[in-house]
Amino acid sequence: MSDRSGLRPRRASAAALLALGLAASGAGLAPRGDGRSPAGPPAPKPRPGALPAPPPSADWRPRVPVSIAVHDGVATFDAPGDADGGELLVVVSSLAPEAGPFPVRLSARAVDRAEAPEVAHEGPIREPVPPPVAPTDDAPAPLLPPEPHRDFHVLVRDGDVGGASNYQKVRGTLRAVGERVQVYVAEEDLERVDAATLADVVETFDARVRPVAARTIGLADDADGDGRFTVFFSSWLTRLGGGRHAVDGYVRVTDLDPSYPAPFGNRCDMMYLSTALRAGPHLRTVMAHEYTHAVVFTRKCLHRPAAAGAVVEEEGWLDEALAHLSEDLHGFGRSNLDYRASAFLSQPERYRLVVDDYYAADLFRSHGNRGSTYLFLRWCADRYGPGLLPTLAGSDLRGAAALEAATGRTFADLFRAWTTDLALPADPASAPAFAGFRPEGPAGPWLPAGPRPSRLAADGEADAWEAAGTSPHFAIVDCGRAKAVRVRIEGPDAARLQVTAARLPRAPRLTISARAYTTANGEARLRVSAREAGGGPVKLLALTWEPQTPPADALRSPIRPGRLDADGLVDAFGVAAIPAAGALDSRPIRLEGLDASAGPVVLKLLARDESGRPVAAWATIGAESDAPAIASEPPARARR
């Protein structure tokens, strides 16, 4: 997490300190009706006398995406049906820079023949900005002897970050020193940070975090000139904002800028870590993440060429995405990502991708937004190569404008391709982590199952939802045996809707229903019914349950996800496979990790068909406002 605490008072006004946020003003998204960012390079001009490009045509082969034109918030198109029964994927995204939500409605009806749809044009393709020369290690700075004690000013209270009274001066004691790192612990917390944790911090920074950063994205400025980066452990991070917030770590960029006096800055290149952290992969992941924030601020703000214009911070969403992507460079673990990605995939239309300032938007602890940013930039890096990360970190642009310049594609086209690949990965067996399945099957406590779609039938009830700005919604239309279907999407013009459709090949389809209840001795139990409705057998891999909205402190909350793997599925259902058109009912399943306080609970049943493609079924229990996720009485005995 990057705690901006107001970056720009020296360059703009002191009022900027009021935004305990992630980024400055400025729009990376294009104005309505233009797929380009105004900050991007100019579009190529047609040759004199050249004929205009013919309009694109629809290709309705299975799994081939078709971009549908939208006018004034409305899109209507026909798609051919399948005599054997078929389905149509429709991805409806809002590209609005505003938060929303925007009411959107999708309906479908059977028609006798499919008219050719109006297909949306792609944006201009430009030459991408070449990646900068790979950063190299800087010359060793004079290593001054570290001070045995040092005072750090910590923002501990809510309110005006420009008010000195909201900061607490905390004395730190030097507890460990490495070649390029020094570790201080708050005096009142000396017993809370053990020797193994201190040793892990030193080893990880000197041998892993700093060397990897040096050869990829660069190094943070040595703000105090002592040749070492400072890590400060404090229990204040477990009770920020009057005890309402707990974070594992953060970087406050005003510490890196020597123009900020105390208490607004510490004039020190440093990160803050929670005393709740212990030696291990998660600690290392947090360190890699936070150091990336310091590097990005250094490269984009402190080392910005004078000719580049006014200094601006990276937008919050891209700053966090870069930090999460750097976690992949180290490979310490997924503990800082899996629950965030799972939250987004469970309710993709709820979470905005583009958020300039998480604090100002009151999304400081909204995990699904961060999951969206990671998955999007992960997809971009997979498509455009490892040079994307250092290019973005050193770009003179910010947000979507920086991404457009680095890739040569408009943000709208990137968003469309990403959301399509989330639902239709080219090779599901080797899809990136969190977008679908890993080749060896599911792993980790928060299992990915692709984006959750809604389902509707031709001539059936419409699908309606509230869309956040820059969010996708996935719908699957059951066309039955209709010769063709006509789909209509309606929303406000301000939502800036984007629509993509693709016919789906005939394949197995799972459905599940479930009921959770509490036994007389207080244990939470679950009964699940699973059915195959697409006409093909499947092998079950896992059944998972998790809170629909992860707790703020997801790693330490008693509310945890749970799962049954293959052996557990056999115990629960008697078998771990469902034949074509078959059905299974479970025995009572102990619902570990959840209780009546968990709120709505998401269930996912993960499987593979005979060709190895992933198949997933979803259910939510307790979604109704007046229905608890876990009832107090058992259901009637289920059919076996």
N, C-alpha and C positions, 0 to 999 in steps of 0.2 A: 504494500500500500504506500502510495506517495502522499504525504500530508503537505499540501501546498501552503497552507497558512498564509495565503496572500503573497504573491510573488512581486507585484509590480508597483509598489508605492513609490519607489525611487524613480521609476520611468514613467509612471502615469499619475497616480494619486494615492495618498495614504489610505483611502477608502478601500483599495484593493485588498488590504489585509483582512477585511471583513469576510472574505470568502474562504472558509476553511475547506477549500476545494482543490480540484485537480487541474484546472486549466483556465486560460484566459478566454476573453471573448473572441468571436470570429467564427465564420461558418465554413465548414468543410463540405457540406452538402450543397448541391447546385440549387438555384432557384427553380420554382415550379416550371415545368415544361422544357427544361434543359438538362440533359444527362451529364453535362460537363461541370466541373467546378470552375468558378470564375478565376481561381488562382492557377489553374492548370495551363499547360502549353496550348497554343492555338490549334484548332482542328485543321487538317490538311484541306486545301482548296481544290475543287475539281479543275481539271484541265480545260482551257477555253474550247468551247465547241463540243465537249464531251456529252454524251447522252446521259440522262439521269439513270441511276441504278434501278433495275426492275424491282418491284416489290417482292419481298421474300414470300415463299409459299410454305404451306404447312406440310410437314412430313409426319404422318400419323402411324408410322411403324412403332411397334411396342418399345417403350423405354426411351423414345426419342423426344426430347422436350420441344414444345412449340411455344414461342413467345406471343402472347395475345395482346392486341392493342387495347388501350383503355382511354376513354374519352369522358371528361367531366365526372370522373368517379364511377363510371359504368363500363362493364365489358360483357359482351354477349357473343358466344361462339358455339358452333356445332362440332361434334366429334363423332366419328363413325363408331358403331357398336360392334358386338361380336355375337354371332349366332350361338356360340357355346356359352355365352354369359361372360361378361368382362367388366373391368373396372377402369376408372379414369382418375389419375392423380391430378389435382389442381392445387397449385401453390399460389396463395394470395398474400402479397407482402405490402406493407405500408412503408413508403420511403420518406414519409414526412419528417422533417427535422424537429417538429414540435413533439411534445411528449404524448399527446392524445389523452385518453383513448378515443378511437374512432369506431362508430358502429358500422359493421360490415355484414352483408347478408349474401349467401350463395344458395341458389336454387337450381334444380335440374329437372327436365321433363323429356319424355320420349318423343321423337319425331320420326317421320318416315324416311328422310334422307338428310345427309349432312351437307350444308352449304360450306363453301370454302371460307375460313375465318379471315379476318383482317389481322395480319401478323405484325407485331411490333418490330421496328427497326433497331438494330444494335447501335450503340453510340460509336463515335469515331475511334479508330485504333491509332495510337501514336507510338513513336519510338519511346520505350521506357528509359528512365534515367539510369545510366550505368551505375553499378555499385561502386562506392568509393574504394580506394586502395585499403586493403585490410589493415586495421590499426595494429601498430606494433607497441611493444612495451616502452614506457618512457624511461629516460635516464634515471638512475637511482637518485633520490633526493637525500640530502644529508639526514641521517637518522639521529635525531636529537634524543637524548634520554627522556623517556616518558615521565610525566609528573605523577607522583604517588597518589595524589588526590586531585580531583577536578570537579568544578561545579557545572551542572547542566540545567538549562531552563526548559521545563516540560510544560506544554499546554495541557492542562488537566481539567479545565472547567469549560462548560458550554458558554456560548455568548460571543462577544466581540473579540476576535483574535487580535485586534489592534489594541485591546486593553491589557495593560501590564498585569493587572490584578488576576487575570485568568491563567497566569503562568506560575509554576512552582519551581523554586530553585532547589535542586536535588544534588547532594554531594555524592560523587562517585569515587570509589576506591579501586585502584589498579589491581587486577587479579591475574592477568595473563598478558604476555607479550610475545609476538611472533616476529617474523622478518618484516612483514608489511602490515601488521594489524596489532592493535592493543585493545584489551577488553577491560572495561570498567563496570563495576556493579554498584548500585545504590547502597549507601551505608546501611540502610534499614533492611536490605535484602541479601546481605552477605551469605546467610545460611541457606538461602533459597536456590542458589546456583552452585551446583556441585562441580568437582574437579573434572569429571568426565565431560560435562557440557563445555566448560572452559577450554579443555584440550581439543574438543571437536570443533569449536569455533575457530581456533587458531589454525588447526590443520586444514580445515575446509577452505578458509579464506586464502591462506598462503599457497596451498597446493592445487586448489580447484577453482574457486570463484574468480580470483584475480587473474590467474593465467588464462582462463577461458575467455574472460572479458577482454583481456589485452589483445588476443589474436582474432577477436570477432567484432565486438562493438566499441571497444575503447575503454578507457579508465576514467574514474571520477577524479575531479580536481582535488589536489591536496590543499584544502582551504586554509589549514593552519601551518603548512610548510614543515611538518614534523616527519614526513616520509612514511607515516603509517595511517591506515584507516582506523577509525574508532568505532567500537561496538559498545553500546551502553545498555546494560540490563536494568530494568526497573519494574517493580510490581504495579506502578501506575498504569501500565498498559493493560492490566487486568481489570481496571475500574475507571476508565476514562469517562468523561461526561457525567460526572456525579455517580459513577458506578453503573451506568446504563450500557457501556460499550466495553468489549474486550477484544484486543487485537494481538496477533502474534508479533508483529513488527511494523515499522514504517520508517520512511525517510522524510525529513522535513527539509524542503529545498532551500529555505531561508538560512539554514545552517551552513550551506555550501557557498552562499554569497556573502563575502566579508563586508558588504555595505550595510548589512542589517545588524544593529546593536542588540545587546541583551535587553530584554528577555526574548525578543522576536527571532533572534538567531544566535547560535552558539559559536559561529565562525570556526567551524570544525567540519571536516568531511566525516560523516558518521551515519550510523543507523541505530535505531532503538529496537531492542528485543524484549519480549515478555519473559518474566521469570518463570512462567508456566512451561516454557520450552525445555526440552531435555535432549541430550545427545541422541543423534539418530538421523534418519533420512529426512524427516519433516523439518527439523532445525536447518539442515543444509539447504533444503528447497527454499525456505523462507529467506535465508541469507542471499541466495542467488537472485531471488525475486527483488529484494529490496536494493541490492547493489545495482541492479539494472536501472532502477529509478534514478539513482545518483548519476549513473553514466549518461542516461538520456538527457537529464537536465544540464549536465556539463556540456554535452555536445551541442544541444539545441539552443542553449541560453548563454552559458558562460564563454563558450568558444565560438560564438556566432560571428561571422565576418561583419565588419562595420557596414559594408555595402549591401548586406542582406536586409537592412531595414530594422524596424523596431523589434525588440526582443519579445518573443511569445513562447509560452510553455506549450508542450504537447497537450492535445485534448485528452481528457481523462480516460476515455474508452480505449484509445490507441496506446496511451502510456501504460495502462494496465495490461493490455494485450501483449505489448512488447515484453513486459516483465514476466508474464505467464509463459510466453514463448521461449524466453531464455531458460526457464526451468527445463524445457525439453533438451536444451544444449547440454545440460549437466546430467540429466537422467537420474536424479536422486530418488524420485518417486512422484506419484500422482496425488498425494494427499492434499495438495492445495488446489487441485483442479477437479477431481472426480465429482464431488458433490455439487460444484458450481455448474459443470456441464450437464449433469443429470437434471438439475432444477430447470435449466433452460429447455432441454429436450422434452421435459414433461409438460411444459406450457409455453411453447415458443412465442405465441402471439402476445404474451404478457410482458415480455422483456425487451426493452430497447437495446439496440446495438450501439448507436451513436449517442453518447452522453458526454457532453463537454465537461461538466462538473458534477461529480457524483454527490458531493456534499450539498451543493445548492439545489440539486434535484431530489434530495432526501433519499438517495439510493446507496448510501454509504455501506449498508450491510445487505444489499440485495444481491444474493449470490448468482441468480439466474442471469443478470446483466453481465456479470463477469464471465460466466460460462459462454455466453454468446460471443463476447469479444475474443476469447481464446479460440473457439472453434472457427470463427471467421478468419482470424489471422493465421491460424494453423493451416487452413485450407489455402490461403494465399501463398504461404511459404512453400507448401507442397507443390503448388502449381508454378511458382515463379522462382524457386530456388533459394539456396542459403544466403545469397547476397541481399535478399529483401530486408532482413533484420538490420544489418549495418546501414543499408541505404536509408531506411526510415529513421533510424536513430540519429543520423547525421543530416537529415533533410532540413532545408531552410523553410519548408512548408510544414503544415500541421494537419492532423486529422485526415479526412477523406481526400483533400487536395494532395497531401503527401503520398497517399496510397495510389492515387490516379497517376501522379508523375512517375512513381516507381514501377508501376505495372504497364502503363500505357493504355489502360482501359478505364472507362468511366466507373464511378462507384455503383451506378445502377446496374451495369452489366456484371460487375463483380458480385454484387448481391444476388442477382438472378442465378448466376452459375453456381454460387455457393449453396444457396437454398435447394437448388435442383440436385446437386451432388449429395446433399444431406439425405434426401429421400431416395435418390437413385444412384448410389455409388457405382462407378464403372465395374468394379470388382468387389462385391460385398465381402468376399472372404479375406481380402487384404485391405479393407477400409481403414482409414486412420482411427486411432483410439478415440473413443467417445462418439464418433459419428455413427458407429454401428457395432460390429463384432470384431474381436481379434481372431486370427486364424486358429489359435489354440482353444478358443472358447472364452466365455466370460471370466473375468477376474476382478478382484477389488470389491470393496463393500458397496459402492454405488455403481451399479451396472448400467452401461449404455444400451439402448435398444433403438437407436435412431430417433428422429422427431416423432412425437405422438400425433397421429392424424385423427381428425373427426371423420365420421362416416355418415353418408346419406344415400338414399336410393332415388333413382329417377322417378318422378311423380310422387315423391314422398315429402316429408317435412323438410323445410329449408334449414340450412346450417347458418347460425348467426353467432357473432362473437364481437368482443371489443378489442380492437387492435391498438397496441402501443406503436408509437412512431418507430420506424426502422426495425420492424419485427415481421417474421413470416408466420403464416398459418397454413397448415397442410390438411387437405380434405381429400377423401377417396369417395368417388361416386360409383355406386353399384348400378351399372347400366342394365342389368338383367339380360333379357334377350332382345332388347330394343335394337332396331336397325341403326339408330343414331340417337344422340342426346343433345339437347340444347341447354347450355349452362349460362346462367346470368349472375354476375357479381355486381353488387351495388354498395357504394359507400360515399361519404362526402368527398368532394373534390380536394379538400385540404389534406385528406389521407394520402394522396399521391400513390394510388394503388398500382401495383405491378402484378401481372397474372402470367403464370406459366402452366401448361398442361402437358400430360403425357399419358398415352394408353399403357396400361399395365398388362403384361402377359398373364395368362391363366396360371394360377399358382395356389398352393395351399394357403388357407386363411384360418387363423386361430381366433376364437373369441373366448373370453373368460368372464365369469361373474363370481362374486364373493360376498361373504358376510363375516364380520369380525364380532366377537362377543367376549365377555368376561365370565369366567367360571366362578363357582361359589367360593373357591379359595383365592380369587383375585387374579388368576392368570389370564392373559389375553390369548384367545384362540381364533383360528381362521378356518373357514371351509371354502373351498374353491371348486367351481365347475368349469371344465375346459372342453371346448368342442372345435372340431375341424369342419369348416364350411366351404372350402374351396375345391375339394375333390382330390386331395393328395395326402399321403402319410407324412408325418413329421416326427423327428426325434427330439424329445425335450432335453433342454440343457440346464435351465435354472428357473426357479420362481423367486422373485425378489419383492420386498416391500420396503417402502421408505416414506418419510413425510413428504407431502407434496411441496412444501416450502421448508427447506433445511433450516435448522435453528441458526441463530446468529453466530454462535460459537459451535459450529457443526462438529468439530473434532473432539470436543470435551463434553458436549451435551449428553445426558443420559438417554435422550431420544436418538436412536441409531437405526440405520437400515439393517435388514436381515435378509437371509436367502436360504434356499434349499438347492443344493447341487444334485447331480445325478442320483447318488445314493439316497439322499433325502426325498427326492421325487418318487423313487420306487417305494420308499416307506409310506409316503403320503397317498400315492395314487395306485400302488400295486405294480405299476409298470412305468417306463420312462419313454413311451411312444404313444402316439394316437394314430390309428389308421384313418384312411380317407373316410370322411363323413362320420367319424367316430366321436365318442364322448367319454369323459372321465369325471368322476366326482371324488374329492379327496376325503380322507379321514380328517379329524380335527388336527390342525397344525398349530403348534405353539408359536405365537407371534412375539418373538424376542425383540427387545429394543424399543418397543412402542407401548404406549398406554393411552388412556382416554384423553390426555392432554396434548397428544401429538397433532391434533387437527386432521384434515383430510389425509388419507393414506393412499399412495399410488402402488398398485400391483403391476408387475411385469412378468409375463411368461415368455421365456426365450427358447427358441427351437431352431432346427434346421430342416430343410426339406431334402429330398433324395439327391438333388444336385448340389447340395452344400450351401444354398442360399439361406440367409437368415430369415426367420419368421418370428414376429413378436405380437403379443396380445396385451392389451392394457385394460385396467379397470381402476376406478377410484371409489373408495368407500368413505362415507362421511362428508361428501361434497356438499350436500344440502345444508343450509344454514341451521336448520332445526334438527338435523340428524347427526348424532355423534359418530365418529369413525369407528369406535369400539363400543358396541351396545352392552348393556348390563345383563342381558339374558341370552341363553343359547338359542340358535335357530332350530327349526324342526329337523329331524334326522334326515340327512341327505341320502339320495339314491346312490347305490354302489354299482 
